[in-house]
Amino acid sequence: MEKITQIRQGDVLLVRRRRPADAERIDSPGLRVPGERTGHAHVLPAEVYQTPSGRLLHLEEPALITHEEHAAIEVPEGWWEPVLQREFTPSSRPRARAEFD
């Protein structure tokens, strides 16, 4: 059976990681990430760990990541790095074409 290495739900990407030696558990109820536009949250009940390179989530058993606007997805047990994907909106990008009057 192929091991899942990435899971995406909307603007949240979970990337499977190996257990880090330097991770310290922090007091947190898990992943709760409000969406960019609606304020609805992506929620995953997990243990949260801090490492020098960022936060990791640990699941001892499969759990669901939920969101009001997306189907729930089962996340397998293991270590996961949450990556927030944001829409790129350049405010000062030069126009591709000249504008004419």
N, C-alpha and C positions, 0 to 999 in steps of 0.2 A: 504494500500500500504506500502511495506517495505521500510524503510529509508536507503539509501545507506550510509555506514560508511567508506568505503575505495575505492579509485580509483587508479589504477596503469597504468602508461604509460611508458614503457621501464624502465629506472632506477629511475623514480620519482614516489613515493607513496604519495598520499594525504589521510590524516586521518581526519575524521570529528571530530571537537572539539566543546565544549560549548563556548559561548562568555565569555572571561575572563574580570574580573573587572579592571585589571591593564594593559590593552593593550593600547599602544600609537601609533597612526597612524604615519607612516614615509613616506616621499616623495619618492615613487618608482612607476614605471609603472606597476608593477606586478611581476609575476614569470617569470624568464628567466634563465634556467639552461642548460648550454652546456653539451652535452653528453660526455661520457668518451672517446670514440674512434673517432668519426667523427667530433666533434665540432658543429654538428647541435644542435639547442636549443629546449628545451621544453618551450613553452610560454603559459601563462595563464594571461589574463588581469584581475587583481584583486587589491583591496586595500590591502596594506601590513601594518601589525601592529607588533610592537616589544613588547615582554613580557619578564619577567625575565627568563623564560625557553626557549626562542627562538622566531622565527618569525611565525606569522600566516597570512593566507590570508583570506580576507572577500569578498564574492560575494553577492551583493544585488539581483542579478538575475542570472539564469543559464548562463554559458559561456563555450566556448570550450578551452580545452587544446590541443595545436597543436605541431607537430614535423614533420620534413621532412620525416622521415622514419617510422612513425606510423600513424595509422588512428586517426583522431580527436575524442576526447571523450567529451561529454557534462558533465560538472561538475555542480551539483545543487547548488542553493544559500545556503549560510551558512558560517561557519567558518571552515577553513581547515589548517592542519599543513602539510607543505611539508617535506617529508623525502627522502633524497637522498640515493639510494641503489647503492652501489659500489661492483664490483666484488672483491672477496677476493683472493689475490695472495700472498701466503706466500713465502717470499724470503729465509727464513732460516729454513724452516720446515725440520725435519729429514726425510730421505728416509724411506719408509715403508719396503723395502727389501734391503738386502746387495747386492752390486755389485761385480761380479766376473770377473776376466780377462779371 
